[in-house]
């Protein structure tokens, strides 16, 4: 037996350390699954969605057309029982991939590794654009980890950067852009010396409040390369934190369900929490998904009223004290005292980065759940459609179709109109269907007889404006308790739908299903066609094509584009591309497109023994499914927020050094500033040394 590459730190589900699980999502994977409905699993659907055609091998190409006329083409590939990966197998797989490839992916891939650095392909350079604590707002002091204050942090770049967006400034500032970043969560053990988790101080809590939220910072481009440098104290630089003012808008705003003792209007919210991935709108704003917000609210176990208790449980709100103990310092985090405060979180936030005085808006029309992302596309008549995943084991995939058309141009009237687009429309949830016999899905990941995992589906209406389409629920209840509405209508359970991205070229939608260790466990849903592996530790990418390419329609075709893992494992699948010519990948999380139409995938919780990284994969042409690793991140880190431009690639390096036993006094990484310096999450830019475009 060949020697396995040792895992980095202690595995705690999905390849993550216990420390990451504790601070990022409140150990969500180690609590009972909130969804106890008897709705179908996507895996069960997949199990039935295959036809009885003969098994197609990897050289064959098959086209599957939905009843509504949507065509999907891919190559089949036979498989058998799964096998554990080895370092040698991974390196052999990477060695088979060379600098040739689809346009945009012509680079020599990075081999899997465990280096405590950002490793990029040969011929590329990198720089740290901005770090946690770097001052960005006028008057903010330089970062001093030994004398940090809440006031200082409120003017500095926040902690654990996730989603990134780059927006043009134009005019006289053509070499400047606006970088917008989410700050998902804080890890106080890596922020404060001698941190006592059982007894945090008020100052530490207030610093953590200030380290959450969003950052807007102008960046300067180097005219000879892809290097970016943050412009400290630019007039558009801005910080929004857990205590900044946000506005609730849309059909649930003002509802009795979102009013509190300090906000009788139900429209004014303090703070945004656990912002994960997001999106950039065609009208120049950014969207930010509030994900694991439930972990910040405690004492749900003290709530005894049955309906209210069931609602809190469905969203996984903490029964006792929270990890960070914020409820000791502000009663809004105690649901026993403020039962509606948690209802004011779990939304998609829209921000206008160009207006430093604007109040960001929480869009209730898009529903409330653990939002991982929100990336819009436009219908032919100009109405935005937003696709969204609920990042929880066995939860659902949604879309929102606006009833308003976007206005073009930069006039004040157009801007004001476009800021209402996400307040009116219809919210849908997905139900996947198929016709393959369940016997063909045995939980191993073996392809069915038609050579691919595929099927069709429908979008089920939940609410339109103030009209509910769910029996027994008002429209306000549908928006505030969207998970329960989706339970009622029979939506399909998925394996943690995280980031979602529609292709700007084809309109096809790609959904990262990161993993689900509970798939096929006793008392849990078994494997199905959309989720074909029991104990799914590597995840998959689902490709969805709307019927007639109409994003406002009510039907779609789907298939698994990529089933992640070691290419030498027969249970993996790369859209039919030869598996000896792809990089190994595990736990897809964030996705983005490059200018050439290739899909780029960042990973979170790699189960193959290597560090997490960023990968590019062709989605069309003869190289469809060819996947190549572009970079890896340091010890304990996750790859987030990828942006792929012509001349640069940006990634957010989140929670470096977050390994079990780590602390300020006992660092497990020296990135980005070397030994003796505190470990700091940061944004990195990568470019070619010769100044040419990436991957061409």
C-alpha positions in Angstrom: 0.0 0.0 0.0 1.3 3.4 -0.9 1.8 5.9 1.9 -1.0 8.4 2.4 -0.3 12.1 2.8 -1.0 13.0 6.4 -4.0 15.3 7.0 -3.3 18.8 8.2 -4.4 19.0 11.8 -7.4 17.1 13.2 -10.2 16.4 10.8 -13.5 17.6 12.1 -15.8 16.9 9.2 -15.2 18.0 5.6 -11.4 18.2 6.3 -11.8 21.2 8.6 -10.3 21.5 12.1 -12.5 21.6 15.1 -11.5 25.2 15.6 -12.8 26.2 12.2 -16.1 24.3 12.7 -16.6 26.0 16.1 -16.1 29.6 15.1 -17.3 29.6 11.5 -20.6 27.7 11.7 -21.1 26.8 15.4 -20.3 23.1 14.7 -23.3 22.9 12.4 -22.2 19.5 11.0 -22.2 18.0 14.6 -25.7 19.0 15.5 -28.8 17.3 14.4 -29.8 18.2 10.8 -32.5 21.0 11.1 -34.4 19.6 8.2 -36.6 16.8 9.5 -39.1 16.9 6.7 -39.8 13.7 4.6 -38.9 15.6 1.4 -36.9 13.7 -1.2 -33.1 13.8 -1.2 -31.5 14.9 -4.4 -29.5 11.7 -4.1 -32.7 9.7 -4.2 -33.8 11.6 -7.3 -30.5 10.9 -9.0 -30.9 7.3 -8.3 -34.0 7.2 -10.4 -33.1 9.6 -13.1 -31.1 7.3 -15.4 -32.5 5.7 -18.4 -31.9 2.0 -19.1 -29.5 2.7 -22.0 -26.3 0.7 -22.1 -23.4 2.0 -20.2 -21.4 4.6 -22.1 -17.7 4.7 -21.7 -15.6 7.8 -21.5 -15.0 8.0 -25.2 -18.7 8.2 -26.0 -20.7 11.4 -26.0 -24.4 11.5 -25.1 -27.0 14.3 -25.4 -29.8 14.4 -23.0 -32.7 16.7 -23.9 -35.4 17.7 -21.4 -39.1 17.5 -22.4 -39.1 21.3 -22.7 -36.3 21.3 -25.3 -33.1 22.0 -23.2 -30.1 20.0 -24.5 -27.2 19.0 -22.3 -24.2 17.2 -23.7 -21.4 15.4 -21.9 -19.2 12.3 -22.0 -19.9 9.2 -20.1 -17.4 7.4 -18.0 -17.7 4.0 -16.3 -16.8 3.5 -12.7 -16.6 0.9 -9.9 -15.9 0.8 -6.2 -14.2 3.8 -4.6 -10.7 3.8 -3.4 -8.7 6.0 -1.0 -6.4 8.5 -2.6 -2.6 8.5 -2.1 0.0 11.3 -2.4 1.7 9.4 -5.3 -1.6 9.0 -7.1 -2.4 12.7 -6.7 1.0 13.7 -8.0 0.8 11.3 -10.8 -2.6 12.8 -11.8 -1.2 16.3 -11.7 1.8 15.3 -13.6 -0.4 14.2 -16.5 -1.7 17.7 -16.8 0.5 20.2 -18.7 0.5 23.8 -19.8 -1.8 23.0 -22.8 -5.5 23.4 -22.3 -8.6 25.4 -23.0 -8.0 29.1 -23.6 -7.7 30.7 -20.2 -6.3 27.5 -18.6 -3.0 27.2 -20.4 -0.7 27.1 -17.3 1.2 24.3 -15.7 -0.9 23.2 -12.7 0.3 23.4 -9.2 0.8 19.9 -7.6 -1.1 19.1 -4.4 1.1 20.2 -1.4 1.2 21.3 2.2 3.4 24.3 2.0 2.6 27.2 4.4 2.3 29.7 1.6 0.2 30.6 -1.4 1.7 28.4 -4.2 1.1 29.6 -7.8 2.1 28.2 -11.2 5.5 28.6 -12.6 5.9 32.0 -14.4 3.5 33.8 -12.0 3.9 36.3 -9.2 1.8 37.4 -6.3 1.3 40.1 -3.7 -0.8 40.6 -0.6 -3.3 43.3 -1.5 -4.7 43.9 2.0 -4.6 42.1 5.4 -6.8 42.0 8.5 -6.2 45.2 10.4 -4.8 47.3 7.6 -6.3 50.8 8.0 -8.7 51.8 5.3 -10.8 54.6 6.7 -9.6 58.1 7.4 -8.3 58.4 10.9 -7.9 54.7 11.5 -4.6 53.7 13.1 -2.1 51.2 11.9 -2.7 47.6 13.1 -1.3 46.8 16.5 -2.3 43.3 17.8 -1.1 44.1 21.3 -3.2 47.2 21.6 -6.3 46.6 19.4 -9.5 48.5 20.1 -13.0 48.3 18.7 -12.7 51.9 17.5 -9.5 51.0 15.6 -11.0 47.8 14.1 -14.0 49.8 12.9 -11.7 51.7 10.5 -9.5 48.7 9.5 -10.0 45.8 7.1 -12.1 43.2 8.8 -11.3 39.6 9.7 -11.7 36.4 7.6 -12.3 37.9 4.2 -14.6 35.8 2.0 -16.5 37.0 -1.1 -14.7 39.6 -3.2 -15.9 41.9 -6.0 -13.9 44.4 -8.1 -15.8 47.3 -9.5 -14.4 49.9 -12.0 -13.9 53.6 -11.0 -13.3 54.8 -14.6 -12.7 58.3 -15.8 -9.4 59.7 -14.4 -9.2 56.6 -12.2 -9.0 54.0 -15.0 -6.2 52.1 -13.1 -8.2 52.1 -9.9 -10.9 49.8 -8.8 -13.1 49.3 -5.8 -12.5 46.1 -3.9 -15.5 44.9 -1.8 -15.0 42.1 0.7 -17.2 40.1 3.1 -15.9 39.4 6.6 -17.5 36.1 7.5 -16.6 35.4 11.1 -14.0 36.0 13.8 -11.8 33.5 15.5 -11.0 35.1 18.9 -8.4 32.5 19.8 -6.3 33.7 16.9 -7.0 37.4 17.5 -6.3 37.9 21.2 -3.5 36.8 23.4 -4.5 34.7 26.5 -8.1 34.6 25.2 -10.5 33.0 27.7 -13.4 31.5 25.7 -15.5 31.1 28.8 -15.1 34.7 29.8 -14.5 37.1 26.9 -14.1 40.8 27.8 -16.4 43.5 26.5 -13.6 45.0 24.6 -12.8 41.7 22.9 -16.5 41.3 22.0 -16.8 44.8 20.6 -13.6 44.3 18.5 -15.2 41.1 17.1 -18.4 43.0 16.3 -16.2 45.6 14.4 -14.3 42.8 12.6 -17.4 41.3 11.1 -19.3 42.8 8.2 -18.1 44.4 4.9 -15.2 46.4 3.6 -15.0 48.7 0.6 -11.4 49.8 -0.3 -10.0 51.4 -3.4 -7.1 49.6 -5.0 -4.4 50.8 -7.5 -3.4 48.6 -10.4 0.3 48.4 -11.5 0.4 49.2 -15.2 3.0 46.6 -15.9 1.5 43.6 -14.1 -1.6 42.4 -12.2 -0.4 43.7 -8.9 -2.9 45.5 -6.8 -2.2 47.8 -3.9 -4.8 49.1 -1.4 -5.3 52.9 -1.3 -5.5 53.7 2.4 -8.1 56.3 3.4 -9.6 56.7 -0.1 -12.8 58.8 -0.2 -14.9 55.7 -1.1 -13.3 53.4 1.5 -15.8 52.2 4.0 -16.4 49.7 6.9 -19.8 48.2 7.8 -19.8 46.1 11.0 -22.1 44.2 13.3 -23.3 47.5 14.8 -23.8 49.5 11.5 -27.3 50.4 10.4 -29.0 48.3 7.8 -32.5 48.6 6.3 -35.0 45.8 5.9 -36.9 46.2 2.7 -39.4 44.2 0.6 -42.5 42.3 1.6 -41.5 41.2 5.1 -40.2 44.7 6.2 -42.4 46.1 8.9 -43.9 42.7 9.8 -44.7 41.8 13.4 -42.2 39.0 12.9 -39.2 41.3 12.6 -40.1 44.0 15.2 -38.1 44.2 18.4 -38.1 46.2 21.6 -35.7 48.7 20.1 -37.2 48.8 16.6 -40.9 49.1 16.6 -40.9 49.7 12.8 -39.4 46.4 11.9 -37.2 48.1 9.3 -34.0 49.2 11.1 -31.4 46.4 11.8 -28.0 46.7 13.5 -25.3 44.8 11.7 -24.7 42.0 9.2 -23.3 38.7 10.3 -21.5 35.7 8.8 -21.4 37.1 5.3 -20.1 34.3 3.1 -20.2 34.4 -0.7 -22.2 37.0 -2.7 -22.7 38.5 -6.1 -22.2 41.5 -8.3 -25.2 43.0 -10.0 -25.4 44.4 -13.6 -26.5 47.7 -12.1 -23.3 48.2 -10.1 -24.1 47.0 -6.6 -22.9 44.0 -4.6 -24.9 41.3 -2.9 -23.8 39.6 0.4 -25.2 36.4 1.8 -25.7 36.1 5.6 -25.0 32.5 6.2 -24.4 30.9 9.6 -26.2 33.7 11.5 -27.9 31.2 13.9 -24.7 30.6 15.9 -24.7 34.2 17.2 -28.1 33.9 19.0 -28.4 31.9 22.2 -30.8 30.5 24.8 -33.3 29.1 22.3 -33.8 26.2 24.7 -35.6 28.7 27.1 -38.3 29.3 24.5 -41.2 27.0 25.2 -44.0 28.3 22.9 -44.2 25.4 20.4 -44.5 27.3 17.1 -41.6 29.7 18.1 -39.5 26.9 19.4 -40.0 24.9 16.1 -39.0 27.9 14.0 -35.8 28.4 16.0 -34.9 24.7 15.8 -35.5 24.6 12.0 -32.9 27.4 11.7 -30.5 25.8 14.2 -30.4 28.6 16.7 -28.2 27.7 19.7 -30.2 26.2 22.5 -27.8 27.4 25.3 -25.0 29.9 25.5 -23.2 30.8 22.3 -19.5 30.2 21.6 -18.7 33.9 21.7 -21.1 34.8 24.6 -22.3 38.0 22.9 -25.6 37.6 24.6 -23.9 38.7 27.9 -23.2 42.1 26.4 -26.2 42.8 24.2 -29.7 41.3 24.8 -30.5 41.3 21.1 -28.4 38.1 20.9 -30.5 36.4 23.5 -33.7 35.0 21.8 -35.3 34.5 25.2 -35.2 38.3 25.6 -35.5 39.4 21.9 -37.3 36.6 20.1 -37.5 38.4 16.8 -33.9 39.6 16.5 -32.6 36.4 14.8 -35.4 36.9 12.2 -33.6 40.1 11.1 -30.6 38.1 9.9 -30.2 35.4 7.3 -31.0 37.7 4.3 -29.2 38.8 1.2 -27.7 42.3 1.7 -27.4 44.8 -1.2 -24.7 47.4 -0.9 -24.0 50.4 -3.1 -20.2 50.7 -2.9 -20.1 54.0 -4.8 -22.1 55.9 -2.2 -20.4 56.1 1.2 -23.6 57.5 2.8 -26.0 54.8 1.5 -27.7 52.5 4.0 -27.3 48.8 2.9 -30.5 46.9 2.4 -31.5 43.5 3.5 -33.8 42.1 0.8 -36.6 40.1 2.3 -38.1 39.1 -1.0 -35.2 36.8 -1.5 -36.1 34.7 1.5 -34.4 33.9 4.8 -32.0 31.0 5.2 -28.3 30.3 5.3 -27.4 32.3 2.2 -24.2 31.2 0.6 -24.4 33.4 -2.5 -26.6 35.5 -4.7 -25.5 36.0 -8.3 -28.0 37.6 -10.7 -28.5 37.1 -14.4 -31.0 39.0 -16.6 -34.0 37.7 -18.5 -34.3 38.7 -22.2 -36.6 41.6 -21.1 -34.1 42.8 -18.5 -35.5 41.4 -15.2 -32.9 40.1 -12.7 -33.0 36.5 -11.6 -31.0 35.6 -8.5 -29.9 31.9 -7.8 -29.3 31.0 -4.1 -28.2 28.0 -2.1 -29.0 27.3 1.5 -25.7 25.9 3.0 -26.9 23.2 5.2 -27.0 19.4 4.9 -30.2 18.4 3.2 -31.4 21.9 2.5 -32.6 23.5 -0.7 -31.8 25.5 -3.8 -33.8 28.7 -4.6 -34.3 31.4 -7.2 -35.9 34.8 -7.2 -37.4 36.4 -10.4 -37.9 40.1 -10.2 -41.1 41.6 -11.6 -39.2 44.8 -12.6 -36.9 45.5 -15.6 -33.5 47.0 -15.0 -33.0 50.5 -16.3 -29.7 51.1 -18.2 -27.5 54.1 -17.7 -26.0 55.9 -14.7 -28.7 58.6 -14.2 -30.0 59.2 -10.7 -33.5 58.0 -11.8 -32.0 54.7 -13.2 -30.0 54.2 -10.1 -33.0 54.7 -7.7 -35.2 52.4 -9.8 -32.6 49.7 -9.9 -32.3 49.8 -6.1 -35.9 48.5 -6.0 -35.4 45.5 -8.4 -34.9 43.0 -5.6 -38.0 44.0 -3.6 -40.7 42.8 -5.9 -41.0 39.4 -7.6 -41.5 35.7 -7.1 -39.5 33.4 -4.8 -39.1 29.7 -6.0 -37.5 26.5 -4.6 -36.2 23.6 -6.7 -37.6 20.1 -6.9 -35.5 17.6 -8.9 -37.1 14.6 -10.6 -35.9 11.5 -12.5 -36.9 8.1 -13.7 -33.9 5.8 -13.0 -34.5 2.7 -10.9 -33.2 3.2 -7.4 -31.3 0.0 -7.7 -28.8 1.6 -10.0 -27.6 4.1 -7.3 -25.8 2.0 -4.7 -24.0 4.8 -2.8 -20.6 4.1 -4.3 -20.8 6.8 -7.0 -20.9 4.3 -9.8 -22.4 5.7 -12.9 -25.8 4.4 -14.0 -26.3 2.6 -17.2 -26.8 5.8 -19.3 -23.3 7.0 -18.3 -24.2 10.2 -16.4 -26.1 11.6 -13.4 -28.9 13.7 -14.8 -32.6 14.5 -14.7 -35.1 17.3 -14.9 -36.8 19.6 -12.4 -39.4 22.2 -11.6 -39.4 25.5 -9.8 -42.1 25.7 -7.1 -43.5 29.1 -6.3 -43.3 30.1 -2.6 -44.5 33.7 -2.7 -45.1 36.6 -5.0 -45.1 40.0 -3.3 -47.7 39.8 -0.6 -49.3 36.7 -1.9 -48.3 33.3 -0.5 -48.3 30.2 -2.6 -47.8 27.9 0.4 -50.9 26.5 2.1 -51.2 27.5 5.8 -48.5 30.2 5.6 -48.9 34.0 5.1 -46.5 35.7 2.7 -44.6 37.2 5.6 -44.2 33.8 7.1 -42.9 32.4 3.8 -40.2 35.1 3.6 -39.2 34.9 7.3 -39.4 31.1 7.6 -38.5 30.2 4.1 -37.1 26.8 5.1 -40.4 25.7 6.5 -42.2 26.9 3.4 -39.9 24.8 1.2 -40.5 21.8 3.5 -44.2 22.1 2.9 -44.0 22.2 -0.9 -41.7 19.2 -1.2 -38.4 20.8 -2.3 -35.5 18.4 -2.9 -32.9 18.0 -0.2 -29.3 18.7 -1.4 -25.8 18.1 -0.2 -25.0 21.6 1.2 -25.7 23.9 -1.8 -23.1 26.6 -1.4 -22.0 29.1 -4.1 -24.1 29.3 -7.3 -23.0 31.0 -10.5 -24.8 31.3 -13.9 -22.5 31.3 -16.8 -22.4 34.7 -18.5 -21.9 32.9 -21.9 -24.3 30.0 -21.8 -26.7 30.9 -19.0 -26.2 27.4 -17.4 -26.1 27.5 -13.7 -23.4 25.8 -11.7 -24.1 24.8 -8.0 -21.3 23.8 -5.7 -22.5 20.9 -3.4 -19.6 20.9 -1.0 -20.1 17.6 0.9 -22.4 15.7 3.3 -21.0 13.2 5.7 -24.5 12.2 6.7 -25.6 11.0 3.3 -26.6 7.4 3.7 -26.1 7.3 7.4 -28.6 5.4 9.6 -31.9 7.3 9.6 -30.7 9.7 7.0 -31.5 10.0 3.3 -29.6 7.5 1.1 -27.6 8.3 -2.0 -29.6 9.5 -5.0 -28.8 10.6 -8.5 -27.9 14.2 -7.7 -26.0 13.1 -4.6 -24.7 9.6 -5.6 -22.3 8.8 -2.8 -23.0 7.8 0.7 -20.8 9.5 3.3 -20.1 12.1 0.7 -16.8 13.8 1.8 -15.7 15.2 -1.5 -18.8 16.9 -3.0 -19.9 17.7 -6.6 -20.8 20.4 -9.0 -24.3 20.3 -10.4 -25.1 21.9 -13.8 -28.6 23.3 -14.4 -30.0 24.4 -17.8 -33.3 26.4 -17.7 -35.9 25.2 -20.2 -35.5 27.2 -23.4 -32.7 29.1 -21.6 -35.5 31.2 -19.9 -34.3 32.0 -16.4 -37.9 33.1 -15.5 -39.3 29.7 -16.5 -40.6 27.0 -14.2 -38.6 24.0 -15.5 -35.1 22.9 -16.0 -32.7 20.0 -16.9 -29.8 19.1 -14.6 -26.8 16.8 -14.5 -23.7 16.4 -12.4 -20.9 18.2 -14.2 -18.2 17.1 -11.8 -18.0 14.5 -9.0 -15.0 15.5 -6.9 -12.2 13.4 -5.4 -9.0 11.7 -6.4 -9.1 11.1 -10.2 -7.9 7.5 -9.6 -11.0 6.9 -7.6 -13.6 5.3 -9.9 -16.4 7.2 -8.1 -15.1 10.5 -9.5 -16.3 12.1 -12.7 -15.0 15.1 -14.7 -17.7 15.6 -17.4 -16.3 12.7 -19.3 -12.8 14.1 -19.7 -9.9 11.6 -19.2 -9.3 11.4 -15.5 -5.5 10.8 -15.9 -5.3 14.4 -17.2 -7.0 16.3 -14.4 -5.9 17.6 -11.0 -7.4 16.1 -7.8 -10.1 18.2 -6.2 -12.2 17.9 -3.0 -15.0 20.0 -1.4 -15.9 22.6 -4.0 -17.2 25.8 -2.4 -17.0 29.1 -4.2 -17.3 29.3 -8.0 -16.7 32.0 -10.6 -16.2 32.4 -14.3 -13.2 33.8 -16.2 -13.5 35.9 -19.4 -13.2 32.8 -21.5 -16.2 30.9 -20.0 -14.2 28.5 -17.8 -15.5 27.8 -14.3 -13.1 28.4 -11.4 -13.6 26.5 -8.2 -12.2 27.2 -4.8 -12.2 24.5 -2.2 -13.0 24.3 1.6 -12.0 21.3 3.6 -9.9 19.2 1.1 -10.1 15.6 2.1 -7.2 14.4 -0.1 -4.4 15.4 2.3 -3.4 18.6 0.4 -4.1 22.2 1.2 -7.2 23.9 -0.2 -6.8 25.6 -3.5 -8.3 27.2 -6.7 -9.0 25.2 -9.8 -10.1 26.1 -13.4 -12.2 23.8 -15.5 -13.4 24.0 -19.1 -17.2 23.9 -19.4 -17.4 23.6 -23.2 -15.6 22.2 -26.2 -13.5 19.1 -26.6 -11.7 19.9 -23.3 -14.9 20.1 -21.3 -14.2 18.7 -17.8 -10.4 19.3 -18.0 -9.6 20.6 -14.5 -6.3 22.2 -13.4 -5.2 23.5 -10.1 -4.0 27.1 -10.2 -2.9 27.7 -6.6 -2.9 26.4 -3.0 -3.3 28.3 0.2 -1.3 28.1 3.5 -1.8 25.8 6.5 -5.3 25.7 7.9 -6.6 28.2 5.3 -9.6 28.1 3.0 -9.7 29.5 -0.5 -12.5 32.1 -0.9 -13.9 34.8 -3.2 -12.1 34.1 -6.5 -12.1 36.8 -9.1 -10.6 35.9 -12.5 -9.8 38.9 -14.8 -7.7 39.0 -17.9 -4.5 39.9 -16.2 -5.0 38.8 -12.6 -6.6 36.3 -10.3 -7.7 37.3 -6.8 -8.4 35.1 -3.9 -9.3 35.7 -0.2 -7.2 33.5 2.0 -9.5 32.9 5.0 -8.6 31.6 8.5 -4.9 30.7 7.8 -3.4 28.8 10.8 -6.8 27.8 12.1 -5.8 24.3 13.3 -6.7 22.5 16.5 -4.5 23.8 19.3 -3.7 27.1 17.6 -3.6 30.4 19.4 -1.8 33.7 19.2 0.9 32.2 21.5 1.0 28.9 19.6 0.6 29.8 15.9 0.2 27.0 13.4 1.1 29.2 10.4 3.5 32.1 9.8 1.6 33.4 6.8 1.5 36.1 5.5 4.2 38.1 7.3 6.6 35.4 8.6 7.7 34.1 12.0 7.1 36.3 15.0 4.1 38.0 13.4 0.4 37.3 14.1 -1.4 35.2 11.5 -3.7 37.4 9.4 -6.4 36.6 6.8 -5.6 38.5 3.6 -6.5 39.1 -0.1 -3.9 38.0 -2.7 -3.4 39.0 -6.3 -1.7 36.7 -8.8 -0.4 37.6 -12.3 1.9 36.4 -15.0 5.5 37.6 -14.8 5.6 38.4 -18.5 2.5 40.7 -18.1 0.4 38.7 -20.5 -3.1 37.5 -19.9 -3.7 34.6 -17.5 -4.0 31.2 -19.1 -3.5 32.2 -22.8 
